[in-house]
Amino acid sequence: GAVGSGAVGSGAEGSGGRSALIERIGVIEVEQHSDRRQGDGMGGGGEAEAEFAVTGKFDLELPDELRKLLGLTNREEDERREEQMEEQRGGSSGCVDADRPRHESENRYESSQRDASGCGIRSGCGIRPGCGIRLACDAPSEAAYILDEVAVRECYLPSESGIALNGGTRGCIIDGGANIGIFTLWASARCPLCKLIAIEPSPRTFGILARNVREARLERRTRLMQSALGASTGSVELSHYPHMPGHSTLRPEEQWAQRHAFRPERWERMYMRERHTCQMQPISTILRQEGIKEVHLLKLDVEHSEEDVLAGIQEDDWPRLHQLVIETHTVRARTRILAQLRSHYQVVGARCDEELSQCGLEHAIVYARLPRRGGAGGHLRL
C-alpha cells in the first residue's frame, strides 16, 4: 500500500518534501481519451466516466545518492554483481525461483495524486531511473511517493528502532503487501545475500510486481506469491481501487472511513473499486510450505488487515521472525498490536507519521525486534 499517497494532494501540489520529488519527474507526454468502466464508489456506485492519458515512457531522474542506495547501476555492473552474489550463495539462491507470468495488466489506472487533473497512465508505463531497471507502475505519482517514503525517508527503518538491513545479512525477507515491488527491490539492494518472498493479492498489481522483479533480474532469489495474508486459509474478496491501487484492501469499509483525507468532490472517483476473489493464507502456512526456518525481516503493509495477519502466526513461529515492521492505520489497532508484540519481543515501538496526522490520519510504523523465548514485558518505545 501507499502510506497516504493520495493524501498529499495532486501531483502538482504535493506538500513538503513530497513536492520536490514529484517535480523531478519531468514532463509526461500524454494522449487523453475517454473510457467508461464499471465500479462502485462506496458512496455512489454505478458506471463512472473517466479521462485517462496513456504514454510509452515515464522517466524519473533520480539523484546519484538515491541510485546508489537502490543499487541501480548499468546492466553490465549489475550482471557482474549478480554473478558475485551467486558465488557467495554457493551457486544457489536457496529460494524458489519467481514465477514468470507474461501477462501484463491491460486496464488503465488513474494516479491518486493526479486524479484532480483527470490525468492517468496505462499500466506498463513506468518510472525509469535511467540505469537499466525499469520500474513499471500503474499510478506514477503514487509510485513516486512510495519510492520516496521507502528509499529516501526510510519509513520502515525508524532511527530509534534498531531495525537493521545490512549488506552481509543472510536469511529471508518477507514483503507482505508488496504492491509493485518497491520495498522488495530496495531490500534486495540493501541485503544482496538474502532471499525474498514478495506477497501481493491484487491480480493486476501482481502482474506489475512480477514485471519489476524480472526487470531487476531478481527471479533467482525472489519467490512471488499472488495471495492475501490473514488468520486462516480460504477465499476472500479484495477491493481494488484503480485510481489508488496502493490502498486496495480486504476491508473497504475501513478504507472508506479515511476518505476525509481527500477532497469531498474526489471521493466517488477515488473510491471506485473492482472486486477480485483472492486466496488467503497465514504467515505460518507460508513458512512451512517454503521451508523457511528464520526470517530476518517481516514487513507488513496490508491495509487494515494487520491484526488478522498477526493472528495467523502460530506461537512457535514467533521466534523465527527476528524483526517486524508493520504499517498501522488507527490508534486503536496500533495499541492492540503493540500489546501483542510486547509479549513476543524485547523491543517494540511505533513511529507516527506526523505529516499524515495533519490530514487527520493515524498512520504509524510499528516495529519489533529481539524475539523473547517466554515471559511478559519488554521495552516499549513510543
RODO-2510 file (C-alpha; in nm, 4 decimals, decimal comma):
residues 382
     n   res          X          Y          Z
     1     g     0,0000     0,0000     0,0000
     2     a     0,0902     0,3620    -0,0156
     3     v     0,1025     0,5365     0,3176
     4     g    -0,1088     0,8419     0,2461
     5     s    -0,0117     0,8522    -0,1187
     6     g    -0,3325     1,0276    -0,2074
     7     a    -0,3420     1,2468     0,0998
     8     v    -0,0869     1,4997    -0,0134
     9     g    -0,2883     1,6492    -0,2947
    10     s    -0,2451     1,6268    -0,6687
    11     g     0,0902     1,5608    -0,8311
    12     a     0,1463     1,9301    -0,8858
    13     e     0,0549     2,0356    -0,5368
    14     g     0,2213     1,7850    -0,3070
    15     s     0,3169     1,9164     0,0334
    16     g     0,6555     1,9442     0,1961
    17     g     0,9276     1,7091     0,0796
    18     r     0,6867     1,5237    -0,1472
    19     s     0,6584     1,8129    -0,3919
    20     a     1,0331     1,8211    -0,4505
    21     l     1,0320     1,4573    -0,5552
    22     i     0,7290     1,4968    -0,7778
    23     e     0,8895     1,7940    -0,9531
    24     r     1,1887     1,5788    -1,0514
    25     i     0,9652     1,3531    -1,2585
    26     g     0,9574     1,5883    -1,5538
    27     v     0,7117     1,6187    -1,8397
    28     i     0,4875     1,3281    -1,9366
    29     e     0,3742     1,3055    -2,2973
    30     v     0,0119     1,2004    -2,2870
    31     e    -0,2810     1,1323    -2,5133
    32     q    -0,6124     1,1829    -2,3416
    33     h    -0,9246     0,9897    -2,4233
    34     s    -1,2478     0,8849    -2,2576
    35     d    -1,3115     0,5464    -2,1108
    36     r    -1,6160     0,4060    -1,9354
    37     r    -1,5857     0,1413    -1,6724
    38     q    -1,7960    -0,0244    -1,4058
    39     g    -1,7320     0,0356    -1,0408
    40     d    -1,8859     0,1496    -0,7182
    41     g    -1,7581     0,4282    -0,5025
    42     m    -1,8682     0,3080    -0,1599
    43     g    -2,0887     0,6109    -0,1633
    44     g    -2,2047     0,6304    -0,5206
    45     g    -2,1892     0,3225    -0,7387
    46     g    -2,2780     0,2517    -1,0943
    47     e    -2,0920     0,3393    -1,4097
    48     a    -1,8317     0,6129    -1,3932
    49     e    -1,6765     0,8108    -1,6765
    50     a    -1,3089     0,8950    -1,6516
    51     e    -1,0425     1,0610    -1,8603
    52     f    -0,7185     0,8712    -1,8985
    53     a    -0,3849     0,9509    -2,0514
    54     v    -0,1503     0,6934    -2,1999
    55     t     0,2191     0,7149    -2,2643
    56     g     0,5028     0,4852    -2,3555
    57     k     0,7594     0,6007    -2,1031
    58     f     0,7661     0,7765    -1,7717
    59     d     1,1118     0,8951    -1,6731
    60     l     1,2223     0,9797    -1,3221
    61     e     1,5743     1,1140    -1,2919
    62     l     1,6993     1,0039    -0,9542
    63     p     1,9870     1,1743    -0,7739
    64     d     2,3121     0,9778    -0,7641
    65     e     2,2862     0,9060    -0,3916
    66     l     1,9398     0,7531    -0,4334
    67     r     2,0515     0,5437    -0,7303
    68     k     2,3421     0,4151    -0,5229
    69     l     2,1119     0,3399    -0,2308
    70     l     1,8806     0,1410    -0,4569
    71     g     2,1746    -0,0414    -0,6114
    72     l     2,0853     0,0937    -0,9547
    73     t     2,3804     0,0797    -1,1946
    74     n     2,4255    -0,0103    -1,5577
    75     r     2,3352    -0,3599    -1,6727
    76     e     2,6968    -0,4771    -1,7083
    77     e     2,7760    -0,3837    -1,3492
    78     d     2,4525    -0,5478    -1,2339
    79     e     2,5392    -0,8711    -1,4130
    80     r     2,8869    -0,8843    -1,2580
    81     r     2,7399    -0,8129    -0,9169
    82     e     2,4787    -1,0865    -0,9564
    83     e     2,7478    -1,3380    -1,0522
    84     q     2,9478    -1,2464    -0,7422
    85     m     2,6425    -1,2765    -0,5196
    86     e     2,5582    -1,6128    -0,6752
    87     e     2,9070    -1,7393    -0,5952
    88     q     2,8748    -1,6242    -0,2334
    89     r     2,5420    -1,8049    -0,2089
    90     g     2,7149    -2,1216    -0,3209
    91     g     2,5629    -2,1293    -0,6673
    92     s     2,2063    -2,1390    -0,5406
    93     s     1,9764    -1,8737    -0,4065
    94     g     1,8162    -2,1175    -0,1640
    95     c     1,4810    -1,9854    -0,2757
    96     v     1,2213    -2,0962    -0,5250
    97     d     1,2574    -1,9000    -0,8480
    98     a     0,9933    -1,6379    -0,9121
    99     d     0,7145    -1,7390    -1,1438
   100     r     0,7464    -1,5516    -1,4691
   101     p     0,3937    -1,4757    -1,5855
   102     r     0,3946    -1,2898    -1,9144
   103     h     0,0553    -1,1316    -1,8684
   104     e     0,0523    -0,7587    -1,8169
   105     s    -0,2368    -0,5546    -1,6924
   106     e    -0,4345    -0,4004    -1,9753
   107     n    -0,6524    -0,1789    -1,7621
   108     r    -0,5879     0,1905    -1,7317
   109     y    -0,5479     0,3385    -1,3880
   110     e    -0,5510     0,6909    -1,2664
   111     s    -0,2786     0,8048    -1,0317
   112     s    -0,4250     0,9022    -0,6977
   113     q    -0,2307     1,2261    -0,6788
   114     r    -0,3139     1,3302    -1,0340
   115     d    -0,6806     1,2466    -1,0031
   116     a    -0,7939     1,6065    -0,9759
   117     s    -0,6473     1,6871    -1,3172
   118     g    -0,8114     1,3870    -1,4821
   119     c    -0,4737     1,2535    -1,5867
   120     g    -0,3833     0,8872    -1,5575
   121     i    -0,1480     0,6377    -1,7112
   122     r    -0,1674     0,2981    -1,8758
   123     s    -0,0321     0,0152    -1,6667
   124     g     0,3023    -0,0924    -1,8017
   125     c     0,4360     0,2590    -1,8263
   126     g     0,6849     0,3149    -1,5551
   127     i     0,9299     0,5207    -1,3594
   128     r     1,2630     0,4659    -1,5302
   129     p     1,5580     0,5503    -1,3062
   130     g     1,7759     0,5729    -1,6171
   131     c     2,0019     0,2850    -1,5188
   132     g     1,8700    -0,0302    -1,6784
   133     i     1,5969    -0,1051    -1,4248
   134     r     1,2519    -0,0103    -1,5464
   135     l     1,0109     0,0352    -1,2586
   136     a     0,6689    -0,0274    -1,4069
   137     c     0,3755     0,1277    -1,2265
   138     d     0,0049     0,1833    -1,2676
   139     a    -0,0127     0,5123    -1,0760
   140     p     0,3099     0,7109    -1,1265
   141     s     0,2571     0,9778    -0,8616
   142     e     0,1705     0,7106    -0,6075
   143     a     0,4797     0,5135    -0,7095
   144     a     0,6951     0,8240    -0,6698
   145     y     0,5525     0,8792    -0,3220
   146     i     0,6219     0,5194    -0,2198
   147     l     0,9738     0,5377    -0,3622
   148     d     1,0313     0,8487    -0,1545
   149     e     0,8970     0,7052     0,1708
   150     v     1,0759     0,3706     0,1313
   151     a     1,4143     0,4701    -0,0114
   152     v     1,4571     0,8346     0,0890
   153     r     1,2746     0,8697     0,4195
   154     e     1,3337     0,5006     0,5024
   155     c     0,9995     0,4796     0,6785
   156     y     1,0489     0,1090     0,7503
   157     l     1,3774     0,1735     0,9321
   158     p     1,2854     0,4179     1,2113
   159     s     1,6120     0,5507     1,3509
   160     e     1,5200     0,4679     1,7100
   161     s     1,4052     0,1140     1,6303
   162     g     1,7341    -0,0669     1,5834
   163     i     1,5824    -0,2478     1,2833
   164     a     1,8725    -0,3345     1,0537
   165     l     1,9140    -0,4299     0,6883
   166     n     2,2834    -0,4820     0,6266
   167     g     2,4838    -0,5962     0,3272
   168     g     2,6229    -0,9042     0,4980
   169     t     2,2868    -1,0232     0,6260
   170     r     2,1714    -1,3675     0,5160
   171     g     1,8303    -1,5257     0,5512
   172     c     1,4853    -1,4364     0,4242
   173     i     1,2942    -1,1094     0,3922
   174     i     0,9158    -1,1299     0,3552
   175     d     0,7377    -0,8378     0,1894
   176     g     0,3713    -0,8735     0,2848
   177     g     0,1638    -0,6387     0,0709
   178     a     0,4399    -0,5959    -0,1855
   179     n     0,2421    -0,3717    -0,4222
   180     i     0,4571    -0,3120    -0,7325
   181     g     0,7764    -0,4214    -0,5562
   182     i     0,9492    -0,1015    -0,4470
   183     f     1,0289    -0,2329    -0,0990
   184     t     1,1336    -0,5694    -0,2449
   185     l     1,3811    -0,4041    -0,4820
   186     w     1,5095    -0,1700    -0,2126
   187     a     1,5568    -0,4514     0,0398
   188     s     1,7303    -0,6657    -0,2215
   189     a     1,9839    -0,3876    -0,2745
   190     r     2,0362    -0,3456     0,1000
   191     c     2,0707    -0,7206     0,1607
   192     p     2,2103    -0,8813    -0,1569
   193     l     2,2668    -1,2164     0,0175
   194     c     1,9067    -1,2528     0,1347
   195     k     1,6314    -1,4375    -0,0437
   196     l     1,2974    -1,2606    -0,0698
   197     i     0,9317    -1,3537    -0,0646
   198     a     0,7022    -1,0883    -0,2145
   199     i     0,3304    -1,1374    -0,1496
   200     e     0,0599    -0,9359    -0,3279
   201     p    -0,3105    -1,0277    -0,3604
   202     s    -0,4294    -0,7983    -0,6402
   203     p    -0,4036    -0,9779    -0,9753
   204     r    -0,3447    -0,6527    -1,1614
   205     t    -0,0799    -0,5253    -0,9228
   206     f     0,0804    -0,8692    -0,9036
   207     g     0,1444    -0,8603    -1,2781
   208     i     0,3328    -0,5324    -1,2380
   209     l     0,5247    -0,6695    -0,9382
   210     a     0,6338    -0,9720    -1,1429
   211     r     0,7463    -0,7467    -1,4240
   212     n     0,9576    -0,5310    -1,1935
   213     v     1,1208    -0,8375    -1,0388
   214     r     1,2079    -0,9642    -1,3869
   215     e     1,3437    -0,6269    -1,4940
   216     a     1,5644    -0,6193    -1,1835
   217     r     1,6785    -0,9764    -1,2571
   218     l     1,5798    -1,0904    -0,9102
   219     e     1,3985    -1,4100    -1,0161
   220     r     1,6681    -1,6376    -0,8744
   221     r     1,6362    -1,5042    -0,5234
   222     t     1,2722    -1,3967    -0,5137
   223     r     0,9596    -1,6037    -0,4607
   224     l     0,6442    -1,4304    -0,5825
   225     m     0,3085    -1,5212    -0,4307
   226     q    -0,0277    -1,3937    -0,5506
   227     s    -0,2097    -1,4222    -0,2211
   228     a    -0,3675    -1,2288     0,0606
   229     l    -0,2404    -1,2733     0,4157
   230     g    -0,4702    -1,3447     0,7073
   231     a    -0,5570    -1,5622     1,0036
   232     s    -0,6749    -1,8651     0,8047
   233     t    -0,6747    -2,0285     0,4627
   234     g    -0,9603    -1,9604     0,2216
   235     s    -1,1077    -1,7296    -0,0398
   236     v    -1,1617    -1,3595     0,0287
   237     e    -1,2847    -1,0578    -0,1664
   238     l    -1,0313    -0,7872    -0,2390
   239     s    -1,1423    -0,4327    -0,3180
   240     h    -0,9020    -0,2972    -0,5785
   241     y    -0,9081     0,0793    -0,6332
   242     p    -0,7954     0,1520    -0,9912
   243     h    -0,7407     0,5193    -0,9098
   244     m    -0,5301     0,4460    -0,5995
   245     p    -0,4159     0,0818    -0,6193
   246     g    -0,1871     0,1166    -0,3194
   247     h    -0,4961     0,1405    -0,0988
   248     s    -0,6567    -0,1844    -0,2186
   249     t    -0,7904    -0,3756     0,0794
   250     l    -0,9902    -0,6652     0,2217
   251     r    -1,1664    -0,4109     0,4458
   252     p    -1,3197    -0,1450     0,2188
   253     e    -1,5407    -0,0063     0,4942
   254     e    -1,2323     0,0902     0,6954
   255     q    -1,0647     0,2408     0,3916
   256     w    -1,3826     0,4395     0,3190
   257     a    -1,3740     0,5718     0,6755
   258     q    -1,0495     0,7524     0,5872
   259     r    -1,1985     0,9373     0,2912
   260     h    -1,1669     1,2696     0,4744
   261     a    -0,8010     1,2724     0,3678
   262     f    -0,9264     1,3579     0,0182
   263     r    -1,1376     1,6453    -0,1025
   264     p    -1,5098     1,5505    -0,0971
   265     e    -1,5504     1,6103    -0,4693
   266     r    -1,2938     1,3335    -0,5307
   267     w    -1,4494     1,0622    -0,3150
   268     e    -1,6621     0,8921    -0,5779
   269     r    -1,3776     0,8844    -0,8253
   270     m    -1,1060     0,7770    -0,5819
   271     y    -1,3127     0,5028    -0,4203
   272     m    -1,4433     0,3467    -0,7386
   273     r    -1,3464    -0,0168    -0,6965
   274     e    -1,3135    -0,3518    -0,8646
   275     r    -1,3803    -0,6732    -0,6744
   276     h    -1,1453    -0,9695    -0,7058
   277     t    -1,1649    -1,3083    -0,5364
   278     c    -0,8253    -1,3949    -0,3892
   279     q    -0,6795    -1,6824    -0,1957
   280     m    -0,5685    -1,6084     0,1594
   281     q    -0,3142    -1,7918     0,3724
   282     p    -0,1436    -1,7355     0,7083
   283     i     0,2224    -1,6481     0,7528
   284     s     0,2811    -1,9760     0,9378
   285     t     0,1491    -2,1746     0,6420
   286     i     0,3909    -1,9953     0,4106
   287     l     0,6841    -2,0611     0,6428
   288     r     0,6135    -2,4326     0,6334
   289     q     0,5392    -2,4541     0,2632
   290     e     0,8591    -2,2731     0,1741
   291     g     1,0731    -2,4439     0,4372
   292     i     1,1692    -2,1112     0,5952
   293     k     1,3443    -2,1534     0,9301
   294     e     1,4430    -1,7939     1,0007
   295     v     1,3046    -1,4608     0,8772
   296     h     1,5400    -1,1656     0,9019
   297     l     1,2580    -0,9147     0,8467
   298     l     0,8816    -0,9374     0,8043
   299     k     0,7345    -0,6210     0,6534
   300     l     0,3550    -0,5830     0,6509
   301     d     0,1614    -0,3189     0,4597
   302     v    -0,1762    -0,4876     0,4303
   303     e    -0,4261    -0,2017     0,4533
   304     h    -0,6236    -0,2624     0,7749
   305     s    -0,5621    -0,6407     0,7912
   306     e    -0,2574    -0,6233     1,0184
   307     e    -0,4230    -0,7843     1,3198
   308     d    -0,5631    -1,0667     1,1088
   309     v    -0,2179    -1,1380     0,9685
   310     l    -0,0612    -1,1473     1,3137
   311     a    -0,3379    -1,3827     1,4277
   312     g    -0,2161    -1,6223     1,1586
   313     i     0,1264    -1,6597     1,3209
   314     q     0,1454    -1,9726     1,5348
   315     e     0,3031    -1,9443     1,8767
   316     d     0,6130    -2,1457     1,7925
   317     d     0,6787    -1,9344     1,4822
   318     w     0,7267    -1,6019     1,6581
   319     p     1,0943    -1,6701     1,7460
   320     r     1,1637    -1,7309     1,3761
   321     l     1,0648    -1,3730     1,2947
   322     h     1,3678    -1,1720     1,4021
   323     q     1,2362    -0,8268     1,3074
   324     l     0,8939    -0,6883     1,2157
   325     v     0,7834    -0,3577     1,0646
   326     i     0,4090    -0,3061     1,0282
   327     e     0,2070    -0,0180     0,8896
   328     t    -0,0960     0,0572     1,1084
   329     h    -0,3815     0,2934     1,0291
   330     t    -0,5599     0,3696     1,3579
   331     v    -0,4522     0,4403     1,7132
   332     r    -0,6761     0,1596     1,8352
   333     a    -0,5147    -0,1013     1,6086
   334     r    -0,1680     0,0293     1,6882
   335     t    -0,2283    -0,0028     2,0625
   336     r    -0,3514    -0,3611     2,0325
   337     i    -0,0640    -0,4634     1,8066
   338     l     0,1952    -0,3089     2,0368
   339     a     0,0487    -0,5012     2,3299
   340     q     0,0601    -0,8261     2,1334
   341     l     0,4164    -0,7754     2,0143
   342     r     0,5353    -0,6877     2,3619
   343     s     0,4730    -1,0460     2,4724
   344     h     0,6944    -1,1786     2,1925
   345     y     0,9770    -0,9243     2,1609
   346     q     1,2143    -0,7407     2,3890
   347     v     1,1984    -0,4170     2,1906
   348     v     0,8754    -0,2822     2,0420
   349     g     0,7691     0,0660     1,9447
   350     a     0,5985     0,2882     1,6910
   351     r     0,6848     0,5861     1,4745
   352     c     0,3854     0,8043     1,3888
   353     d     0,3639     0,9817     1,0541
   354     e     0,3407     1,3458     1,1582
   355     e     0,2734     1,4683     0,8063
   356     l    -0,0278     1,2429     0,7618
   357     s    -0,1563     1,3286     1,1082
   358     q    -0,2110     1,6800     0,9751
   359     c    -0,4556     1,5246     0,7277
   360     g    -0,6469     1,3613     1,0123
   361     l    -0,4903     1,0183     0,9563
   362     e    -0,3389     0,7980     1,2262
   363     h    -0,0774     0,6075     1,0258
   364     a     0,2264     0,4715     1,2047
   365     i     0,5037     0,2183     1,1560
   366     v     0,5110    -0,0351     1,4389
   367     y     0,8351    -0,2260     1,4849
   368     a     0,9598    -0,5171     1,6929
   369     r     1,2904    -0,6997     1,7315
   370     l     1,4832    -0,9326     1,9621
   371     p     1,2423    -1,2273     1,9992
   372     r     1,1898    -1,3488     2,3526
   373     r     1,1506    -1,7151     2,4411
   374     g     0,8862    -1,6587     2,7040
   375     g     0,7740    -1,4229     2,9763
   376     a     0,5962    -1,0903     2,9598
   377     g     0,7192    -0,7394     2,9431
   378     g     0,9603    -0,5741     2,7050
   379     h     1,0996    -0,2361     2,6214
   380     l     0,8172    -0,0270     2,4803
   381     r     0,9128     0,2743     2,2728
   382     l     0,6516     0,5295     2,1664
***
